[in-house]
């Protein structure tokens, strides 16, 4: 593996587009990158706008897999990615995070004996009922290079017997956020669009099946948002809209909830940075809230980002109306945020490890 490498980067969902952008800029300085978009997120608001906002090159392949049951979607991605890898014959496969695209891409590379690099390795919520947790664990165990955003992630891997190829890189989302924060402040008009004042509103997102596919959970969350007594900007994921329609709630949402389509990264970053608090079941948004210094109320009972809870900037409330309302009214972080996710430069550090391993990874 001498000289310039051919690297296949596999993405398919919003968080992966964000993580891919800064690393792709680093990799393309000396390597050939083949960008494979699985199409797991296929709506323009969840896909195309992110490529535009983040200045990611057009994908070399868009597999258009779309939605579907877990097994069906993962299997379809695995089958199609394998075909691309057989045609392209890359020297390395890079996957991000914990989606079905992550798992399928890692399995495709491993089965073809192509070295796999996992960016955001070692995260654990210790909740095996979450499909993302299964994806994380399996991906880590078939990867050759494991780039951990935190020391906790390194320790998690060690407990599972994974020590070879493990690197504490810091978090590439720090790079993405710092690169785009000023751009968002200059370009976004999201607050003006909805008549919002800085620190005068909440941002809420709900997309995980544990919430969206549970009528009682959705009713509790919506009731809590109603009772918050504040404007709530609510970008609605396609799955969430589908389930709200099925439950009969879509046309009966409380008046203080401002519904919008999923937002691009620039608008979402600006909305989060100026929010009073963020309510979400998203892993990525928990971390973004922490990095932005915005209190986060997590609509789950567990989290893979335990450091944000430990530092006091994130609170787990599940899907319980009273607990959510209490957190909206009373949760007020006081402590300092640590450098738990590292400083700017994770993408460069990852690229440096890949450069150093190109002659040895086999």
C-alpha positions as CSV (number, residue, x, y, z in Angstrom):
1,X,0.0,0.0,0.0
2,X,2.5,2.6,-1.2
3,X,1.9,6.2,-2.2
4,X,-1.5,7.6,-2.8
5,X,-4.4,5.4,-1.5
6,X,-7.8,4.9,-2.9
7,X,-10.2,5.3,0.0
8,X,-13.9,4.4,-0.1
9,X,-15.9,6.6,2.3
10,X,-19.4,5.4,3.1
11,X,-22.1,7.7,4.3
12,X,-25.9,7.6,4.4
13,X,-27.4,9.8,7.1
14,X,-27.2,13.4,8.4
15,X,-24.6,12.9,11.1
16,X,-22.3,11.1,8.7
17,X,-22.4,13.9,6.2
18,X,-21.3,16.3,8.9
19,X,-18.5,14.0,10.1
20,X,-17.4,13.3,6.5
21,X,-17.0,16.9,5.4
22,X,-13.8,17.9,7.4
23,X,-12.2,14.5,7.0
24,X,-12.8,14.4,3.2
25,X,-11.0,17.7,2.9
26,X,-8.0,16.2,4.6
27,X,-8.0,12.9,2.8
28,X,-8.3,14.5,-0.7
29,X,-5.0,16.4,-0.1
30,X,-3.1,13.3,-0.9
31,X,-5.5,10.4,-1.6
32,X,-8.2,9.5,-4.0
33,X,-11.6,9.3,-2.3
34,X,-14.5,7.4,-3.7
35,X,-17.6,8.7,-1.9
36,X,-20.5,6.2,-1.6
37,X,-23.9,7.6,-0.5
38,X,-26.1,4.7,0.5
39,X,-29.3,6.8,0.3
40,X,-30.4,5.8,3.8
41,X,-31.5,9.4,4.2
42,X,-33.0,10.2,0.8
43,X,-35.2,13.2,1.3
44,X,-33.6,16.4,-0.1
45,X,-33.9,18.1,3.3
46,X,-32.0,15.2,5.0
47,X,-29.4,14.6,2.3
48,X,-28.9,17.0,-0.6
49,X,-29.0,20.2,1.5
50,X,-26.2,18.8,3.7
51,X,-23.9,18.1,0.8
52,X,-24.5,21.7,-0.4
53,X,-24.2,23.3,3.1
54,X,-21.0,21.4,4.0
55,X,-19.4,21.7,0.5
56,X,-19.0,17.9,0.3
57,X,-18.1,16.7,-3.3
58,X,-20.9,15.0,-5.2
59,X,-21.1,11.3,-4.3
60,X,-19.4,9.0,-6.9
61,X,-22.2,6.5,-6.1
62,X,-25.7,7.1,-4.8
63,X,-27.2,3.7,-4.1
64,X,-30.7,5.1,-3.3
65,X,-31.5,2.4,-0.8
66,X,-34.2,4.4,1.1
67,X,-36.1,3.4,4.1
68,X,-37.3,-0.1,5.2
69,X,-37.1,-2.6,8.1
70,X,-33.7,-2.8,9.8
71,X,-32.7,-6.2,8.3
72,X,-34.0,-5.4,4.8
73,X,-32.3,-2.0,4.7
74,X,-29.0,-3.3,6.1
75,X,-28.9,-6.2,3.7
76,X,-29.7,-4.0,0.7
77,X,-26.9,-1.6,1.6
78,X,-24.5,-4.5,2.2
79,X,-25.2,-6.0,-1.2
80,X,-24.9,-2.8,-3.1
81,X,-21.8,-1.6,-1.3
82,X,-20.1,-4.9,-1.9
83,X,-20.7,-4.5,-5.7
84,X,-19.1,-1.0,-5.6
85,X,-16.1,-2.2,-3.6
86,X,-15.5,-5.1,-6.0
87,X,-15.5,-2.7,-8.9
88,X,-13.4,0.1,-7.2
89,X,-11.0,-2.1,-5.3
90,X,-10.2,0.5,-2.7
91,X,-7.2,0.2,-0.3
92,X,-9.4,1.2,2.7
93,X,-13.0,1.6,3.7
94,X,-14.1,4.4,6.1
95,X,-17.4,4.3,8.0
96,X,-18.8,6.8,10.5
97,X,-20.9,6.5,13.6
98,X,-23.6,3.9,14.2
99,X,-26.3,3.7,11.4
100,X,-27.2,0.7,9.3
101,X,-25.0,2.2,6.6
102,X,-22.1,2.0,9.1
103,X,-22.7,-1.6,9.8
104,X,-23.3,-2.7,6.2
105,X,-20.2,-0.8,5.0
106,X,-18.0,-2.3,7.6
107,X,-19.2,-5.8,7.0
108,X,-18.8,-5.4,3.2
109,X,-15.2,-4.2,3.6
110,X,-14.3,-6.9,6.2
111,X,-15.7,-9.7,4.1
112,X,-13.7,-8.6,1.1
113,X,-10.6,-8.3,3.3
114,X,-10.3,-4.5,2.8
115,X,-9.1,-2.7,5.9
116,X,-11.9,-0.9,7.7
117,X,-11.5,2.4,9.6
118,X,-14.3,3.4,12.0
119,X,-14.6,7.0,12.8
120,X,-16.4,7.5,16.2
121,X,-15.5,4.1,17.5
122,X,-15.9,2.9,21.1
123,X,-19.2,4.6,21.9
124,X,-21.5,2.6,24.2
125,X,-24.9,3.3,25.6
126,X,-25.1,-0.2,27.0
127,X,-28.6,-0.5,25.8
128,X,-28.9,-3.4,23.4
129,X,-32.5,-2.6,22.6
130,X,-31.2,0.3,20.4
131,X,-30.3,-0.9,16.9
132,X,-27.5,1.7,16.9
133,X,-25.8,0.0,19.8
134,X,-25.7,-3.3,17.9
135,X,-24.3,-1.4,14.9
136,X,-21.5,0.2,17.0
137,X,-20.4,-3.0,18.7
138,X,-20.3,-5.1,15.5
139,X,-18.6,-2.4,13.5
140,X,-15.9,-2.0,16.1
141,X,-15.2,-5.7,16.2
142,X,-14.6,-6.0,12.4
143,X,-12.6,-2.7,12.1
144,X,-8.8,-2.4,11.7
145,X,-8.4,1.2,12.6
146,X,-10.7,2.6,15.4
147,X,-10.8,6.4,15.9
148,X,-12.1,7.2,19.3
149,X,-13.5,10.7,20.1
150,X,-13.0,10.3,23.9
151,X,-11.0,8.5,26.5
152,X,-14.2,6.8,27.6
153,X,-14.5,5.3,24.1
154,X,-10.9,3.9,24.3
155,X,-11.7,2.3,27.7
156,X,-14.9,0.8,26.3
157,X,-13.0,-0.9,23.6
158,X,-10.3,-2.2,26.0
159,X,-13.0,-3.8,28.1
160,X,-14.1,-5.7,25.0
161,X,-10.6,-6.8,24.3
162,X,-10.0,-4.3,21.4
163,X,-6.7,-2.6,21.8
164,X,-5.0,-3.0,18.4
165,X,-5.5,-0.2,15.9
166,X,-7.2,2.0,18.5
167,X,-6.4,5.8,18.4
168,X,-7.7,8.6,20.5
169,X,-8.3,11.1,17.7
170,X,-10.7,13.6,19.2
171,X,-14.0,14.3,17.5
172,X,-14.3,15.3,13.9
173,X,-17.6,17.1,14.7
174,X,-15.5,19.7,16.6
175,X,-13.8,20.4,13.2
176,X,-17.2,20.6,11.4
177,X,-18.7,22.9,14.0
178,X,-15.8,25.3,14.2
179,X,-15.5,25.5,10.4
180,X,-19.2,26.3,10.0
181,X,-20.1,28.3,13.1
182,X,-19.2,31.7,11.7
183,X,-20.6,30.8,8.3
184,X,-24.0,29.9,9.9
185,X,-24.0,33.2,11.8
186,X,-23.5,35.1,8.6
187,X,-25.6,33.2,6.2
188,X,-28.6,31.7,8.1
189,X,-31.8,33.7,8.5
190,X,-33.6,30.9,10.4
191,X,-34.4,33.1,13.4
192,X,-35.9,35.9,11.2
193,X,-37.8,33.3,9.2
194,X,-39.7,32.2,12.3
195,X,-39.7,35.4,14.3
196,X,-37.4,33.9,17.0
197,X,-35.2,35.8,19.5
198,X,-31.9,34.5,20.7
199,X,-32.3,32.5,23.9
200,X,-36.1,33.0,23.6
201,X,-37.1,29.6,22.3
202,X,-36.4,25.8,22.5
203,X,-35.3,23.5,19.7
204,X,-36.7,19.9,19.7
205,X,-36.1,16.9,17.5
206,X,-37.5,13.4,17.8
207,X,-36.6,10.6,15.4
208,X,-35.6,7.4,17.2
209,X,-38.1,4.5,16.8
210,X,-38.2,4.0,20.6
211,X,-40.1,7.4,20.7
212,X,-41.7,7.8,17.3
213,X,-43.1,4.3,17.2
214,X,-44.6,4.5,20.7
215,X,-47.8,6.5,20.8
216,X,-47.6,7.1,24.6
217,X,-44.0,8.4,24.3
218,X,-45.0,10.8,21.5
219,X,-48.0,12.0,23.4
220,X,-45.9,12.6,26.5
221,X,-43.3,14.5,24.6
222,X,-45.8,16.7,22.7
223,X,-47.6,17.4,26.0
224,X,-44.4,18.5,27.6
225,X,-43.5,20.8,24.7
226,X,-47.0,22.3,25.0
227,X,-46.6,22.8,28.7
228,X,-43.1,24.4,28.3
229,X,-44.7,27.7,27.8
230,X,-42.2,28.7,25.2
231,X,-41.9,28.7,21.4
232,X,-40.5,25.4,20.3
233,X,-38.8,25.1,16.9
234,X,-39.6,21.5,15.8
235,X,-37.9,20.3,12.6
236,X,-39.8,17.1,11.9
237,X,-38.0,14.0,10.6
238,X,-40.0,12.1,7.9
239,X,-40.5,9.1,10.2
240,X,-41.8,11.4,12.9
241,X,-44.3,13.0,10.5
242,X,-45.5,9.6,9.3
243,X,-46.2,8.4,12.8
244,X,-47.8,11.7,14.0
245,X,-50.2,11.3,11.0
246,X,-50.9,7.8,12.0
247,X,-51.6,8.8,15.6
248,X,-53.8,11.7,14.4
249,X,-51.6,14.3,16.1
250,X,-50.2,16.0,13.0
251,X,-53.0,18.5,12.6
252,X,-53.5,18.9,16.3
253,X,-50.1,20.1,17.4
254,X,-50.0,22.8,20.2
255,X,-49.8,26.4,19.0
256,X,-46.4,27.1,20.6
257,X,-44.8,24.4,18.5
258,X,-43.3,25.8,15.3
259,X,-43.2,22.9,12.8
260,X,-40.7,22.9,9.9
261,X,-39.2,20.5,7.5
262,X,-35.8,19.1,8.5
263,X,-33.2,21.9,8.4
264,X,-29.9,22.0,6.6
265,X,-26.7,22.0,8.7
266,X,-26.2,25.8,8.5
267,X,-29.7,26.7,9.6
268,X,-29.8,23.9,12.2
269,X,-26.4,25.1,13.6
270,X,-27.7,28.6,13.9
271,X,-30.9,27.5,15.5
272,X,-29.1,25.3,18.1
273,X,-26.5,28.0,18.9
274,X,-29.2,30.5,19.8
275,X,-31.7,28.2,21.6
276,X,-32.4,28.5,25.3
277,X,-32.3,24.7,25.5
278,X,-32.3,21.7,23.2
279,X,-34.6,18.7,23.6
280,X,-33.6,15.7,21.5
281,X,-33.2,11.9,21.2
282,X,-30.3,12.4,18.7
283,X,-26.8,11.4,19.7
284,X,-25.2,13.9,17.5
285,X,-27.3,16.8,18.7
286,X,-26.4,16.0,22.4
287,X,-22.8,16.5,21.4
288,X,-23.4,19.6,19.3
289,X,-25.4,21.2,22.2
290,X,-22.5,20.5,24.5
291,X,-20.0,22.0,22.1
292,X,-22.2,25.1,21.7
293,X,-22.7,25.5,25.4
294,X,-26.5,25.0,25.2
295,X,-28.2,22.9,27.9
296,X,-29.5,19.6,26.4
297,X,-32.5,17.6,27.6
298,X,-32.2,14.1,26.2
299,X,-35.5,12.3,25.5
300,X,-33.9,8.9,26.3
301,X,-33.0,6.9,29.3
302,X,-29.5,6.2,28.2
303,X,-26.8,7.9,26.2
304,X,-23.5,7.0,24.4
305,X,-22.3,10.5,25.3
306,X,-21.9,10.0,29.0
307,X,-19.3,12.8,29.3
308,X,-22.0,15.4,28.6
309,X,-24.1,14.1,31.5
310,X,-21.1,13.8,33.8
311,X,-20.1,17.4,33.1
312,X,-23.7,18.5,33.9
313,X,-24.7,19.9,30.5
314,X,-27.0,17.1,29.5
315,X,-29.9,15.5,31.5
316,X,-31.6,12.2,30.6
317,X,-35.4,12.5,31.0
318,X,-36.8,9.7,28.9
319,X,-40.3,10.3,27.5
320,X,-42.0,11.4,30.7
321,X,-44.0,14.6,30.6
322,X,-43.5,15.8,34.1
323,X,-39.7,15.1,34.0
324,X,-39.3,16.9,30.7
325,X,-41.3,19.9,31.8
326,X,-39.3,20.1,35.1
327,X,-36.0,20.0,33.1
328,X,-37.2,22.7,30.7
329,X,-38.1,24.9,33.7
330,X,-35.3,24.1,36.1
331,X,-32.3,22.4,34.4
332,X,-29.5,25.0,34.5
333,X,-25.9,23.8,34.0
334,X,-23.4,25.7,36.1
335,X,-20.1,23.8,35.6
336,X,-17.4,24.2,33.1
337,X,-17.4,22.2,29.9
338,X,-14.2,20.1,29.6
339,X,-12.2,19.4,26.4
340,X,-13.5,15.9,26.5
341,X,-14.0,15.8,22.7
342,X,-10.5,17.2,22.0
343,X,-9.6,20.4,20.2
344,X,-9.8,21.3,16.5
345,X,-7.8,19.0,14.3
346,X,-9.3,15.5,14.7
347,X,-9.6,15.2,10.9
348,X,-5.9,15.9,10.4
349,X,-5.0,13.5,13.2
350,X,-7.1,10.7,11.6
351,X,-5.6,11.5,8.1
352,X,-2.1,11.3,9.7
353,X,-2.8,7.9,11.2
354,X,-4.1,6.6,7.9
355,X,-1.0,8.0,6.2
356,X,1.3,6.2,8.7
357,X,-0.6,2.9,8.3
358,X,-0.8,2.8,4.5
359,X,2.2,0.6,4.3
360,X,1.3,-1.7,7.1
361,X,-2.5,-2.3,7.2
362,X,-3.3,-5.5,5.4
